[in-house]
Amino acid sequence: AYTNENPSPYIIYDAGWIRVLHDPNFAWKPGWKQAVLGYENASRILFTNVDTYDIFMEHGYSPERIRYTPFAVDTDLYKPVGQHATRNGPTFFMPSRPDWRVKGTDRAVHAFKRYLKRQPKAHLILVDWGSTQRDYVATKRLVNQLGISDAVRWVPLMPKRMLVKYYGVVDAVLDQFVIGALGTTGPEAMACEKPLICYVDSDPWMRWHRSVPPVLNCNTVDGIYERMVQVEDAGVREKYGTLGRRWVLKTCSLEVVARHQLKIYKETLAEAMPCA
């Protein structure tokens, strides 16, 4: 453990927790003070969301300690499992947790409501993350209020291998429409050669990742609807599926990310033990 007398180097892997780490509304959670202390004393912090670097800076973290790393995607697990042809209406899958502020789940639901007027047999698959998720109940209520319950299917949380099967039988995946970054859902879907409908902000992507994910980019209800219409074209689905997997293999595969992180580990140890 880190102490002033024994400053053993350690690295923290941040997958977006910094968004709420210093929010006093979360300070009651068990272990929160220890987590804050852990971040403050870490030799390095690896951040995975391209938009969160500025959050670290706002809270006074030293830029020298902050390093970007992509999410690592197992491209042997996340891979195409067969081409899907739309039969009884287009099917969209949004596996990320229902979250209006960060994910924009409400925008996706409203867009799907509009899309049903065009394609009455379309379906939207959402994941039941449970009532402890703040916006899960709100999303279920919205679906009911919009009168689209028959077209929305809720599925339980599932193992990764089952998730890959879902990717294999849908026409497109919806991720998030607010922050401009991606979690693991987006790259995993792209690795399965599924077109990804979401919002990416090109500036932080180019700054930290050196490339922008090839997605059907949008962040409004109208934009999401237009992208849903666009993926009715099999050629569009194939194009974005191919580009997506190619991008993941080049920038987010296990081997690529492991080499990148190993350099950071060596750098950190060299600073801590310069004479070793």
Summary of the structure (lengths in Angstrom):
residues: 276
radius of gyration: 20.3
end to end distance: 20.7
largest distance: 68.9
contacts: 847
relative contact order: 0.15
helix: 46%
strand: 13%
